[in-house]
Amino acid sequence: VTWQTEDDGVLRTWDQAKSYCDDLTLGDYSDWRLPSRTELTSIVDYGKYNPAINTTIFQNTGLTNYWTASARPGNTEKYAVAFDNGTVSYQPPSDLFRTRCARGTPMAAGDYISNSDNVTITDRSTGLTWNRDRINGSNGMVLLLKWADALSYCEGLSLGGYSDWRLPNVKELSTITDTSNAFWSPVSMLTYAWTSTTYMKNLTKRLVVSTTWDHPVLTFDKANNSDVSLLCVRGKQNPHLDPQELSLTSQILEFWDVGTRSIKIRDFTISNVGGGFLYIDLISPLSLPFSMLSDNCSSTNLPPGASCNVSVEFLASSTP
């Protein structure tokens, strides 16, 4: 997809925005069009806000909504993307928003296959694999977790012969809730689901994506201690789905050194391997017999490529 790098700043109704792009001649091309919701969110940079975009490439982007060509299912309202913070909403077509045009082959829609393990489904358009069935709690109802617990649940999941599951980022989760309808039952049974993406306007919050058939792909913020449903994903990141992940070294807690018959201090390194800032909440105090010796990770806004460290000691009254 090729983009109009700088829009004209004019506020238009949806019909006016569509006509503007259809009639636009720019860079010797006249096949411009209003981009889809998926296409327009692909240029959102969720590691930034005010505006949430690469301002070197897309100059003078407004801190307001931009129209998309996508319509809310069964409704006249149209999807719009807010470039102050990257959230997605649907709006009456008579509202006045800015316009950024696109050209080229439209981004592929989901191409889903149910895998032979009967517990996962793969989207061949992105290469991502998802849990097929709804994640329930012990009571048989949909599982609702706080954000940190949802992150741990996916990272600890073993399903379909794989253990490299993770919580999806906001762009990944948005790809599976098609605006015509949710494509498989777990999505349609959820109200909204966690993503791994930090809400940069308020670093104590994360972004969630609405997944109901009549309100799909609405993107908004939720406090980390909210109880929200989840889906898990595995597979290589799509270049358009910018990552915002962390990696953790030394995940197995082995504090006894058999060779020296002594207690070891364990050092943990948390690294931001994504493309946006990663906010780490306050790490809860440890309960005895463990003690936190040092912690330079809590309440840290970790930039891409950066790391922080935590040291933990085992305080045993006696050793084997």
Number of C-alpha atoms within 10 A of each C-alpha: 10 10 19 17 15 16 16 11 13 10 17 20 17 27 12 16 26 21 14 18 22 16 13 15 12 12 7 6 9 13 15 22 22 23 26 20 24 22 19 21 25 16 18 25 20 30 25 20 18 16 20 23 23 15 13 8 12 15 12 14 23 19 16 17 24 26 32 26 19 18 19 20 16 11 10 11 18 21 24 31 24 22 25 19 26 32 24 23 20 21 19 14 20 13 14 18 23 23 29 24 27 22 17 12 8 12 13 11 14 16 13 18 12 14 13 9 10 11 14 17 21 21 17 14 14 22 14 20 21 22 19 19 15 19 17 13 11 7 7 8 10 17 17 18 20 16 25 12 14 25 20 13 18 21 17 13 14 12 15 14 8 9 13 15 23 23 25 28 25 29 23 21 25 25 19 24 24 17 24 14 19 20 16 15 11 18 24 19 15 20 16 23 25 31 28 24 26 28 26 24 18 13 18 17 21 25 23 29 27 23 27 20 22 16 19 27 31 20 22 19 21 20 16 20 14 14 17 20 22 31 25 23 22 20 14 10 15 14 9 15 23 22 24 23 21 19 12 12 11 11 9 7 9 12 15 15 10 9 6 8 10 12 16 14 17 17 15 16 17 18 21 24 18 18 17 22 25 26 24 18 16 11 13 8 9 10 8 10 10 13 15 17 12 12 15 12 20 15 13 15 16 19 17 19 13 15 17 16 16 17 15 19 18 18 14 11 6 5 9 7
